[in-house]
Amino acid sequence: MRTRTPIILLIILLLLIGGIYFLSKYQEKKKAGENLLVKLEHEVHRVELIRKDGADLVFKKEAGRWMMEKPKKVPADGYVLGRIADEVKELHYRRLVDEAPQDLKKYGLKDPKAILKVWERGNPSPVVIKVGDKNPLNFNRYAQLEGDNRVVLLSSLFTDLLLKAPSQYRDKKIARFDESRVDRIEVSGKSSYVLVKKGEDWWLERPVKSMADNYKCEDLLYTLTGTDAKFFVKDEAEEKDIKEYGLDKPELVIKIHIQGKKEPLVLKMSKKGDKYYLLKGNSIVEVDSSLYDTFAKEPKDLREKKLVKFYSFDVKGFSWKRGKEIFEARKKAKEWESLKPFKGVLDSEKVDGFLRTIEDLQAEDFVDSPSGFKPQVVVNFKLDKKTVTVEFGEMDGKLVGRMKGLGYLLKFDKKLSDVFPEDVKSWKKKKKEEK
């Protein structure tokens, strides 16, 4: 009897757990069905808004992207249209107001603020929802589904989407492209430069040939794709409009070359008063000053100021030639050891300090086309898959250096003696004193 009792209790417990589980599922299902006004099975591909203010709008989804068909054929704001489509696919009302209304006028539904029509794929008949006045107790609005006599309250989070200013339904991004596919940037006007991408790195091609700062070049593109139009000035600008906003003689002309595109994306910018205007095709928009400031950089500001593009901890070994001195070191396990001109363990702190100094060197200026430069120290840094050779010297009492092959020098606020030891034997690891 004693052995049966725990088994019976276990069975009862399992039955209780099962009952609670199925009850909760039933309640979830019941709750999901409560206050359900619209339930669609397929994707919404067309939306129409007929509005009391006369600002009627029509949208259509083409190739996965929402387009405005009326009042203008322009790209639509995918976020706003996506929210409308998602909400209406399974639309719940907040409260049932009137099951058999005798007077729709008191709800603002006789002459509604907006009539929403949505089409789901595969169904030629739209779902039609009338949206009326606000409930005086909150911001929710009265609504009625065509074919359903009831008056209900819909959340203001949904109804506000249907009553925006027409321009707020437009795609405000001034440019959409895959930044990783851009291989050339040309800027002319107040600032002039050409950037070219080779492999993973950006290079300044004009006005001088130089390595470019990858981060700053990518920032140009991300700023461009992240910029919204503040105001749509003219969609079909005429010559007089272009002149009015100074875009016939732009302060900046930006050309973005994208792989797979025959023609570059061309943008023209000008400033009028404290406002900035952009011409794309024959459309004029007002934009934030940050876009102008980002592209109106001096070429010097886009140059790579770091001497090397590797991290000190990636170095597996290095060697240098300084006059007649040849020094070679390698990393073995966690220690550095010298191979030339002597063999022995090195002080890791001193070696790591030297490598971090090399890693952190940032130019304060550049020496372009240096004539007669003869390096005083040539260093080879061995990484996992390559060797990087760097040449060092001094000019006007300051350290200069470059990766071998570059046609210019980087100038640093240091001296050779600030980087290299006077005597490499000072790097030897000192033996612990015997107790």
Secondary structure by P-SEA (a helix, b strand, c coil): caaaaaaaaaaaaaaaaaaaaaaaaaaaaaaaaccccccccccccbbbbbccccbbbbbbbcccbbbbcccccccccaaaaaaaaaaacccccccccccccccccccccccccbbbbbbcccccccbbbbbbbccccccbbbbbcccccbbbbbbccccccccccccccccccccccccccccbbbbcccccbbbbbccccccccccccccccaaaaaaaaaaaaaccccccccccccaaaaaaaccccccbbbbbbbccccccbbbbbbbcccbbbbbcccbbbbbcaaaaaaacccccccccccccccccccccccccccccbbbbbbbcccbbbbccccccccaaaaaaaaaaaaaaccccccccccccccccbbbbbbcccbbbbbbbbccccbbbbbcccccbbbbcccccccccccccccccccccccc
